[in-house]
Each structure stands twice: as structure tokens, then as C-alpha cells.
Amino acid sequence: MCRKISRRESQRRWLARTGNAAYHTGDTPADRVKAWRAAHPGYWRRRAAKCDDPGKEKTTLSSLLTQFALQDACPALQDSWTPHLTALLGLIAWVRGTALQNVIADDLRDIMFAGHAILDEMRAAPKK
């Protein structure tokens, strides 16, 4: 509880300083994020770290989300998650009754594999 109180007090003091209340509003934050992203190309596309088993990549929620989402579709960093991705994550958490990242990552991986299998079948099916 002390950490929450300390954080709230720290945030209150920060917001009370001149200019900080509007820190995240207007064009300045979006420009700041654009400049940072330009200086750090590919930051959001880093590959997941390899696990001990060669040939098997460690699957994390962030690596799956990076594959799924179009990171450069939005102008500001905080807007980089598309609505359909947010809805999918919420649906998985709601159906499973948990927001644990490893559970969501496993489900999302299985859903993506199922989707690829369906698309592969559609491509292979003869056209009528």
C-alpha cells in the first residue's frame, strides 16, 4: 500500500509542476515519439530470444503481438495497438477468465496456427 501512496504523491507533485499537466497532450508528444522511433528503427520488431532448444523459438505475448499488429500504422507510440488486436486480446482473456500473458500467448499462437491452416486449405482448394 505504501508504494501506491508514494506513487500517487509523486505523480501529484510531477503534475503540479509548470508544463507537466499538458505533457501528453497536443502535437508535441506525438512529434517526440516520432523522433524517438526514427532514432530507434526496428525497436518494436526485435525477434524473441532463442531458448535452449535450437530450432525452437521462445514464444512470448509481445513477440506474437509484434507479428500480429502493424506497428507503423499509427502516428504515436501509445496508439500502436490496433482496435482489432485489442479486441482479440480482450476476447481471449474474457473467454479464458484470465489475463495471464503466458495463457494469452499460448491461445494466440494456437489461433494463429489455426488461421494459417484455414488459409492454406483455401489456397489449395480447387476454384469452382
N, C-alpha and C positions, 0 to 999 in steps of 0.2 A: 504494500500500500504506500510505503514511503516513496518508492520510485515514481509511482503515478503522481503523487502530490508534488514531488520535486520537478517532474517533467512539466506538469501544468504550470507551476510557478515560473519555471524557466521560459516556457512559451509565452506566458503573460508578460514577462519582462521584455522579451525579444519583440513582441508585437507593440509594446508601448514605446519603443524607440522610433524616432522620426524616420519615415520612409518604409519601415518594415511591414506595416499593416497592409500595404498595397504591393508587397514584394512579388506575389504570384499572380498579379492581375495586369491586364494590358498587353501590349506587344513586346515589352522588354523581356519577360520570362521566355516567351517563345523564341525570340531572337537569341537569347542566351543559350537555350537548349540547342538551337540550330547550329550555333557557333561551336558548342561543345561536341556535337555529333560530327560536324565537319572535321574537327581536330582529332576525333577518335573513330575513324571509319571502320566498320565491321565489328564494333564493340558488341552489338547485340546479336551477332551471328557467330560468335565463337562456338566451336564444337564442344560437346560434352567430353569430359575427361575419360580416358580409357580405363577400364577396370583391369584387374589382374589377369583375367581370361583373355588372351589375344584373340582378336576376331569378334569379340562381343563388346559392344559399346554400352557403357552405363547409361541407362535411360533416366533422365530427370524430368520433372514437370517443366522446368524452364527450357530444356532442350526440345521437348515436344511442342511447347508453345511457340518457340522460335521457328520450328519447321512449319507450324500451322498458320501463324499470323504473318501479315505483311507489315514489317516493322517500319518501312519508309512511307507508308500510306498516309500518315498523319503528320502535321507540322510540328507538334510539340510532344516531348517525351511522355508526359502524363497521359496523352491521348493515343498512345501507340497500340493499345489493345482494341481491336475491332469489336463492335457490338455482338456479332455472331460468335466470336470466340468467348466473350464474357458470358453470353447466354449458354453456350455449351458447357463451360466450366461450372456455372451455377446449376445447370440441369444434372450434371454428373454428381455434384455434391448433394443436391436435393434428393435424387434417387437413391444414392448410397447412404445418405444420412450422416455424412462425414465430410469435413473439409481438409482431411489429411492429404498432403501433397503426394505422398507415395501411392496412395489409393487412387487419387485422381490421375496420376501419371500412368499407372497400370491400365486403368479403364480407357484413358485417352489413346494409349498405344494400341489396345485391342480394337477400339472403334476405328482408328486409322487403318489398321490392317484389314478389318472387315470392309471398309470403304474401298481400299485398293483392290481387294478381291472382287468386289461387285463391279468396279470399273473395268478390271481385266476381263471379266466374263462378258461384259457389254461389248468390249472391243473385239473379243474373239467370236462372238455370236454372229452368224451369217445375217446379212441385212435382207429384209423381205421386201 
